[in-house]
Amino acid sequence: MKALEGVRILDFTHVQSGPTCTQLLAWFGADVIKVERPGTGDITRGQLRDLAEADSLYFTMLNHNKRSITLNTKTEQGKKVLEALIKSCDVLVENFAPGALDRMGFTWERIQELNPAMIVASIKGFGPGPYQDCKVYENVAQCTGGAASTTGFRDGLPLVTGAQIGDSGTGLHLCLGIVTALYQRTKTGRGQKVTAAMQDGVLNLCRVKLRDQQRLAHGPLKEYSQYGEGFEFGDAVPRAGNDSGGGQPGRILKCKGWENDPNAYIYFITQAPVWEAICDVIGEPGWKTDPDYATPNARLPRLNAVFERIERWTETHDKFEVMKVLNERDIPCGPILSMKELAEDASLRATGTIVEVEHPVRGSYLSVGNPIKLSDSPTEVTRSPLLGEHTEEILRDVLKFDDTALEELRGSGAIGEPAKLAAE
């Protein structure tokens, strides 16, 4: 039995943040019914398309294990179908622009009339406040949530990260909120609203920088490189390059071959308990007792010198050799792995973290799998649905519509073409 087997999700999400959330729910066994506009569907089906006739990887990698129904909710018949779906589902998930669901006629109050146990989960750009009606995209969330101002180097521009902490990160937060609300419903019998704002989600992931903002009131942040370089701190947390965000100083250092390989680097952490082992590895045994290097506090103003010396050693070995030597001595480190290296990593495929999926139009492609492993509920990743592929199946099996009702819906324009035509 899957962990969420028996839970039915009405998926009104699109692009990335919402589909990330509903895909996780589907991986855990929920029946996720993705509602799409006839003829076009989720906009990402056609975005960044690499094969002319196939759904894009953008779409396929965010919509595994779901069923697709096409529904025109602007028609009266379409609204009736949606009402029936609300009555039949446990959770409605949406990431529309602010107020869109209300304008469709499905306010929280109306949904509660139809199904008092319904959980309505929403992703918004901002929570209540001056920006609550603003649209937000990934990089906007990173900038307004505090990530960009603290990312990059001190003398350079703020930077966004390639990790989708605004979209996918908020989707993960919302998924937890939904599961929590489902658990509470087992005790109360009532539905509730669950909201995750992208700004809030990014800030939650930047909590160590909020920590440092408060520490600034009591003196310089000594583990930041600029302390040892003699640059004064301002009134806000600065960009810290590749410095560690924790209490143990760390840097990205060159490894053998860095001149030609953009990923020939390793992250090296000078953890205090293994300092003597580090000294032995790099050939500086005298640093164990040297008062300028023997203690963590003594090393803080000399971090540049410390890492320059370590780098002279790492440059003589490739990143995997460095990792092997350091791991044997419990010195924390990690090679910079490219997307190519990750895609070819056999261990990640063995654990289902990366999966190979077959698609009837696209063929075989790689995708991320479920990052959360349950011992009693293993995840089987199935392909994303074709547009409207399950329209008739859902109408017949979930809503119990007969052939006559289906014909009326087609004639009214409330649903798109049958799945077999969409597949062709």
N, C-alpha and C positions, 0 to 999 in steps of 0.2 A: 504494500500500500504506500502511495506517495503521501508526503507530509500534508499537502493541501488538497488531497483528493476529496471531491465533493464540494469544493468552493468554486463558485462561478464568478468570473470577473468580466464586467462590461467595460471594454477598453476603448476609450475615446481619445487615446493619446496619439501623438505624431512626432516626427523628427527623432530626438534622442532621449531627453530626460524622462518623459513618461514611458516610452517603450522599454527603456532600461528597467524600470520598475516592474512593468507587467511581464516582461520576459523572465525576470527572476521568479515571479509568482508562478508562471507557467512551468519553469524548470522544477519547481517544488511540487508540481502536480495539479495546480489549479486549471480549470477549464477557462481559458482566456479567449473571449469573443471580441475580435478587433473590428470595430465599426468604421467603415470607410466610405468615402464619397464615390458613387457610381462613376465609372469611366476614368477616374484619376487616382483615387485612393490617397494613401499617405504620400506627401510630397517627396519623401526621400526615395520612393520607388524609382524616380527618374533622375535624382540628383547624383552627380559624380559617377554617372553610368559608364562602365568600361566595356560592356557588351550591349550592342544596340537593342536587342530584342529581350534582354533579361532584366529583371529587377536588379537594382544596384546593390553592391556589397553593403552600402550604407544601410539599406533597408533590411537585407537578409540577415545581417549580423545583429540586428536589434529586435527581430520579430520571430525567433524560433518558437516552436511548440504552441503556436497560436492558431485559431481559426479565424477566417476573414468573412465578414458579411458586408455587402454593399447596401447602403440605405440612404435614401434621400429624405432627410428629416424636415425638409421644407414643404413636403406634401402632407396632406391630412392622413393618408394611409401610412406614410412613413412615420409620422408621430405616433400613430396607434401601435405600430410595431415596436417602436422605442419604449412606449409605455409598458407593453407586454414584456419586453426584455428587462426593464427595471424591476418589474414584479418577480421575475424569474432569477435574478442575479443577487449576489451577496455584496458586491463592491462595484462602484462606478469610479473609474480613474480617468482624469482629464488633465490636460495641460494647455487648454485653450487660452486665448488672450483674456484679460480680465473682463468679466461680465458676459462672456459668450454663451455660457450655459443658461444664464437667466434670460438672455434675448431669445433663445430657442423655446422659452416657455417652461423650462425645467429648473425652476428655482429649488433651493433646499426644501422649502415648505411643500412644494408640489411633489418632489421625490418622496418625501416622508409620508405624504398622503397615499402614494402608490405602494410604498414598501417601507414601513416604519423601522425595519431591521437593516435597511440599506446603509452601507458605509460609503460616503462620497469623499474621495481622495483627490486632492488637487495640488499641482505644482504651479507656483507663481514666481515671477521674477523677484518681487519684493513683498515683504509683509506690510501690514497697515502702516501708513506714514506718508511722507511727501512724494514717494515714488511708486506708490502701490498700483497706479494705472499704467506704468511704463512697461513696454516690451523688453525682454531680456534674452540675450543669446549667451552662449558659452563664455566668450571672452569678456563680455560685459559683466557677467557674474564674477569672474575672476578679478576684474578690476574693482568692482564695488564691494566685494567681500574681503578685501585686504590681501589677496594673494599676490597680485601684480606689484603692488608697492614694495613688497618685501622680497621679490624675486629678481635676480639679475645681479650685476656688480655695482658697487658703490658709485663709480664714476660713469655709469651707463644708464640707458633707458630702463624703465620698469619692463618686465617681461611676463608674458603668460606662459603657462606650462603646456606641454603636449598632452598631459593627462587631463581627461575631460572631467575635472572636479566640479564644474558648474552644472553640466547636464547629467552625466552618469552618476556623479557624486550625489546630487540631489535626488535622483531616482532611487539610489540605495537608501537614502534617509526615508523617503516616502514609503518604500517597501516595508521597512521596519515599523513605521507608523500604522500601516494597514494590518500587518500581522498582529500588532499589539491591540488594535481596535477589534479585530476578529476574536482575540482571546477575551477581551473585556465583554464582548457581546454574549459569550457563552454564559456569563454571570448575570447580565442585565437584560438580555434579549433586545436591546436597543442598538440602532445604528448611530453613527456620529460623523462629524466632518473631520477629516484629516488633511492638514495643509503643510506643505514644505516649500519654503521660499528659497530660491537659488542663492540669493545673497546670504541668507542665514546658513545654508548648507556649506558654502565656501568658508564663511567665517568660522564655523564649527571645525572645519579641517585646518584652519589657521590658528588654532587656540594657543600654540606655543609662541606665536608672534604677539598675541594679546598678552600673554604672560610677560614677554620681554618689554612690551610697552609700559607695563607697570614697574618693572625692575629699573627702567631708565630713571625713575624719580629718585633712585638711591645710588646712582653712580653709573659709570660706563659699563657696557656689556663686554666683559673682558674676554669672553670666548670668541668674539667677533674679530676678524682679521684686522679691521681698522684700528682696534685698540693698540696692537703691537706696532702698527704703522704710524702711530702718532696723530691720527685724525680724530678731531673732536666729534662727539655725538650730538645730534640735534635733539629736537623735542619729539621725534617720532622714530619708530623702529626703522633702521636703514636696510637697504639691500645688502645681503651678506655673501653674495657669490655662491660658492659651493661649501661654505662653512656648515658644520653640523648644526642642526636645530636643537640638539640636546646638550647635556653637560660635558660630553666627551668630544674634544675637537676633531674634526674630520675634514678631508679635502679630496678632490679628484686629482689624481697624479698620472703622469705619462708612464706608459709601459713601452716595451720594445716594439718598434714598428709604428709608433705614433705619427711619424712623418708622412706615412702613406695611408694609414688606416685611421679614419675619424673616430673609431670606437676603441682604439688601443689604449684604454685608460682603466684605472681602478679606483674605487672609493676606499680610502684608508682612514681608519679611526684610531687615534692614539689613546686608547683606553688606558686609564691609570693602572689598573691591576696587572697589565701585561707590558708595562713600560720597559722593564728590564729585558724581556724577550725581544721587544722591538730594537733595543740598543744592540743586542747580540746579532740580530738578523742583518742590520744595516752596517755593522762593523764599527759601532761607537760605544764600546763597553765603558769608556770613561764617563759617559753621560749618566750612568747609574748613580754616581756619587758626586758629580759636578753640581755645585749649589745653583748654577744657572739653569740646570735641566732636570735635576733629580726629583723635583716635586711638581705637581700639576700647576700650582700657583706661580712657581718660578718660570714655567714654560710658557705661560699665557702671553707675555709680551714678546716672546721669541718664536711664535708659531711659524712665521715665514721661514726662519732659519731651520727649524725642525723639519718642516715638510720639504724644503729644498734638499735637505740631506737625504731624507727618505726617498725622494724622487730620483736622486742619483742612483739609488739601488734599484728601484722599480723599473727604471729605463733599461736595465740590463737583462730583464726577463719579460716574456710575454705575460698578458694579464692572467692567464690560467695557471702559469707557473707561479706567479706571485701569490695567487689565491691558495694554491696547494701548500706553499711554504708557510704562509700566514695561518691558515686553518690548522695546520699541524701544531701550532703554538697558541691556538685560541685567540689570535689577533683578529678582531672583526674587520672584514673587508668585503668588497663586492665588485666584480668586473662590470664594466659598462657593456651591457648586452644589446646588440642591435635588434631591430624587428626581424631581420633575416635569421639571426642566430636563435631568437626565441621561436620563430616559426619552425625551425629545424630541430628543436630540442626534444629528444625522444622521451625524456622524463615528464615533460609537460603534457605530451600526448597520452602517456600512460596513465596519468592522473585525471585526464579529462579537462585539464585547464585550457588546452588547445584541442579542438576537435576538427575532424574532416567531415563535411556534410555534403550529401548528394542533392542536387536540385534538378528538376525535370527540364529546365530551360538552360540554366547556367552551367550545369555539370557539377564537378567537384570543386569545393572551395574550403578554405580554412576559416575558422571562427574561434572566438573565445568561448569556453564552456563555463559552466557554473563554478565560480570561485569558492563557493561555500559547500563543503562536503558533509553530508549526513550519512552515518553508518547504516541506518535502517531505511533510507530513502535515496538511493543513488539516482543521479540525473541522467536521463537519456535525451540527448539533444536531437530534435527533429527539425526539418527544414521550415523556413518561413512559408506562409501561405501565399498562393497566387491571389491576385485581386478578386474578391468575391467568390473564392473557391468553395466556401462552405455555406453560402447564402441559403440554398434550399435545404441543406442538411440541418442547419440551425433552426430554420422556420418549421421544418417537419418534426425534428426530434425534441427540440427545446420548447417551442411554442405550440406544437401540435396542430399546425396549419395543414389543411387538406389541399388537394389539387385545385379545387375551385378557388379557395382563398389565395393560392399562389398565382393563379391566372389573373385575379383581380389586382393583386399587387404589381404584377408586371405591366398590366394595362394602365395602371395609375402612374407609373414611373417611380414608384416608391423604392423598387429594388433594381439592381443592375442585371446584366446578363447572367444566365446560369453558369455555374462553375466550369462546366465542361467547355463552354465557349471561351471563357477567360483563359482556360488552360491551353486551348488551341491557339 
